[in-house]
Amino acid sequence: MQKHELLIFILVLISILTGCGDKEQDDINNANEIEEGSWLKYSPLDWTHDGNPVSGTHCKVYSDGAGQTLKLQCLEFADLMFEDILHQFSFDNFEDLILPPENDKINVYINTEHEDNVAYAYWGTIFITIRTTELDTNRYEYLFKHELTHEFEFLIEGYVNLGTDFWFREAIAIYCGGGFNFINTVDDLEDWIIANENYPGQGNPIMIHAWEDFPEGADITGYYCEVFDITMKYLLDPKGLNKSYNDVLNVFYEIREGNTFDNAFQNNFGLSLAVFEVEFYDRIRAYLLAL
């Protein structure tokens, strides 16, 4: 169970989840509250749905109140974004994905009625909040790809809880989503260090193995996305560590086979987490200077 998704996206959601618009007629006819869906078992969200999901190639869209137009738009877009992720990882072995036994597709739950502006991923299901009657794909591309990247990791590992460190799973989801480009120069990096100078590790992301590792009092509401972003760029860029999507995928597979993240990371990236943490800022400085 992942606790982080709501907070990590608040800044993004504030900018995009605006306006409710006029309801379609089948939004109004929302009397059914069906208590079924694998998310009831694998997430803390016991949300019902309207009983009218729509199914595509990889995904099935549920909602508490979305109209048919929005559902179909989200289904087409979710399938497209997941195809993009599969292409990024050069992955075509669909039978190797481990869905929960209750699922035949990835559940995409579109939240329109609940007050919380959630963006979550759990084994078998992603949740995305949309307050409009039609989907603005430009605004939602990042969120769909980010959450579906988490879902891809879930389906490779095949467990209720992800086995990678928090910094790693967020970094690859941010990278697949398109990134933020906040830290582009050494000066940007130094600004980050200064802003975090009173916290252990001065904002070193490799110290964030789990949610509980964020420094007490730190502004973590989307803020750490800046440094997670540059971390994965360094790992995969030829001017950085020069690793690949395949190396990331192999980490997921090693966790599936029971290996620890520490060992899986070292096996595939040729670098121990302990060394990466100690050398992090020196490595990122050198990388930024090489760009």
LINGIDA-V600251 format. One record per residue. N is the residue number from 1. RES is the residue in one letter. SS is DSSP state (H for helix, E for strand, L for the rest). D_CENTER is the distance of its C-alpha to the mean C-alpha in Angstrom with 2 decimals. Layout:
BEGIN
N,RES,SS,D_CENTER
N,RES,SS,D_CENTER
END
This chain:
BEGIN
1,M,L,13.23
2,Q,L,10.38
3,K,L,11.99
4,H,L,9.83
5,E,H,7.55
6,L,H,10.76
7,L,H,12.12
8,I,H,9.43
9,F,L,9.53
10,I,H,13.26
11,L,H,14.53
12,V,H,12.66
13,L,H,13.62
14,I,H,17.13
15,S,H,17.71
16,I,H,16.79
17,L,L,17.50
18,T,L,21.24
19,G,L,24.17
20,C,L,24.78
21,G,L,27.46
22,D,L,30.01
23,K,L,29.22
24,E,L,29.99
25,Q,H,32.64
26,D,H,30.48
27,D,H,28.18
28,I,H,31.34
29,N,L,32.26
30,N,L,29.45
31,A,L,31.69
32,N,L,30.05
33,E,L,27.74
34,I,E,26.86
35,E,L,25.81
36,E,L,24.01
37,G,L,20.60
38,S,L,18.82
39,W,H,16.54
40,L,H,19.87
41,K,H,20.02
42,Y,H,16.57
43,S,L,15.22
44,P,L,17.35
45,L,L,17.38
46,D,L,20.72
47,W,L,20.47
48,T,L,23.02
49,H,E,22.86
50,D,L,25.64
51,G,L,26.61
52,N,L,26.02
53,P,L,22.80
54,V,E,22.72
55,S,E,21.83
56,G,L,21.00
57,T,L,20.51
58,H,L,17.15
59,C,E,16.14
60,K,E,18.14
61,V,E,17.77
62,Y,E,19.01
63,S,E,19.80
64,D,L,22.02
65,G,L,23.78
66,A,L,22.50
67,G,L,25.37
68,Q,H,25.77
69,T,H,25.21
70,L,H,21.78
71,K,H,20.82
72,L,H,22.09
73,Q,H,20.44
74,C,H,16.98
75,L,H,17.88
76,E,H,19.03
77,F,H,16.09
78,A,H,13.49
79,D,H,15.79
80,L,H,16.11
81,M,H,12.48
82,F,H,12.14
83,E,H,15.44
84,D,H,14.29
85,I,H,11.66
86,L,H,14.56
87,H,H,16.85
88,Q,H,14.95
89,F,L,15.20
90,S,L,18.70
91,F,L,18.04
92,D,L,20.52
93,N,L,21.37
94,F,H,19.98
95,E,H,22.25
96,D,H,20.51
97,L,L,17.31
98,I,L,17.72
99,L,L,17.14
100,P,L,18.43
101,P,L,22.16
102,E,L,21.99
103,N,L,19.78
104,D,L,21.06
105,K,L,17.94
106,I,E,14.28
107,N,E,14.73
108,V,E,13.33
109,Y,E,14.78
110,I,E,15.76
111,N,E,16.90
112,T,L,19.97
113,E,L,22.31
114,H,L,20.71
115,E,L,21.02
116,D,L,17.67
117,N,L,15.23
118,V,L,12.22
119,A,E,8.59
120,Y,E,7.64
121,A,E,6.74
122,Y,E,9.87
123,W,L,12.03
124,G,L,13.22
125,T,E,11.82
126,I,E,9.24
127,F,E,10.81
128,I,E,11.17
129,T,E,14.25
130,I,L,16.74
131,R,L,20.19
132,T,L,21.99
133,T,L,23.94
134,E,L,22.61
135,L,L,19.30
136,D,L,19.13
137,T,H,17.02
138,N,H,17.23
139,R,H,15.71
140,Y,H,12.85
141,E,H,11.95
142,Y,H,9.26
143,L,H,7.57
144,F,H,8.28
145,K,H,7.24
146,H,H,3.77
147,E,H,3.69
148,L,H,6.38
149,T,H,5.49
150,H,H,4.39
151,E,H,7.48
152,F,H,9.37
153,E,H,9.35
154,F,H,10.55
155,L,H,13.11
156,I,H,14.37
157,E,H,14.85
158,G,L,16.11
159,Y,L,15.93
160,V,L,15.07
161,N,L,13.56
162,L,L,11.42
163,G,L,13.99
164,T,L,12.53
165,D,L,13.04
166,F,H,10.64
167,W,H,11.27
168,F,H,10.66
169,R,H,7.32
170,E,H,6.08
171,A,H,8.63
172,I,H,7.95
173,A,H,4.53
174,I,H,6.80
175,Y,H,9.61
176,C,H,8.84
177,G,H,8.20
178,G,L,11.59
179,G,L,11.60
180,F,L,13.71
181,N,L,16.96
182,F,L,18.09
183,I,L,19.67
184,N,L,21.92
185,T,L,25.18
186,V,H,26.74
187,D,H,27.76
188,D,H,24.18
189,L,H,23.46
190,E,H,26.67
191,D,H,25.77
192,W,H,22.60
193,I,H,24.85
194,I,H,27.50
195,A,H,25.19
196,N,L,24.16
197,E,L,27.57
198,N,L,28.37
199,Y,L,25.43
200,P,H,25.49
201,G,H,24.36
202,Q,H,24.33
203,G,H,20.57
204,N,L,20.12
205,P,H,16.43
206,I,H,17.56
207,M,H,19.08
208,I,L,15.84
209,H,L,15.74
210,A,L,14.74
211,W,H,14.27
212,E,H,18.07
213,D,H,18.51
214,F,L,17.77
215,P,L,21.30
216,E,L,23.10
217,G,L,23.52
218,A,L,20.99
219,D,L,19.24
220,I,L,15.64
221,T,L,14.54
222,G,L,12.22
223,Y,L,14.96
224,Y,L,13.58
225,C,H,11.08
226,E,H,14.43
227,V,H,15.23
228,F,H,11.97
229,D,H,12.21
230,I,H,15.79
231,T,H,15.35
232,M,H,13.50
233,K,H,15.91
234,Y,H,18.71
235,L,H,17.80
236,L,H,17.65
237,D,L,20.25
238,P,L,23.82
239,K,L,25.06
240,G,L,22.91
241,L,L,22.53
242,N,L,22.56
243,K,L,20.26
244,S,L,18.35
245,Y,H,15.54
246,N,H,18.04
247,D,H,18.14
248,V,H,14.42
249,L,H,15.04
250,N,H,18.13
251,V,H,16.46
252,F,H,14.50
253,Y,H,17.92
254,E,H,19.82
255,I,H,17.82
256,R,H,18.53
257,E,L,22.15
258,G,L,22.23
259,N,L,21.98
260,T,L,20.56
261,F,H,17.72
262,D,H,20.49
263,N,H,22.62
264,A,H,20.06
265,F,H,18.94
266,Q,H,22.62
267,N,H,23.62
268,N,H,21.32
269,F,H,21.13
270,G,L,24.71
271,L,L,23.95
272,S,L,24.00
273,L,H,21.53
274,A,H,24.66
275,V,H,25.94
276,F,H,22.67
277,E,H,22.54
278,V,H,26.21
279,E,H,26.14
280,F,H,22.83
281,Y,H,24.41
282,D,H,27.24
283,R,H,25.01
284,I,H,22.88
285,R,H,26.20
286,A,H,27.72
287,Y,H,24.81
288,L,H,24.92
289,L,H,28.68
290,A,H,28.43
291,L,L,26.45
END
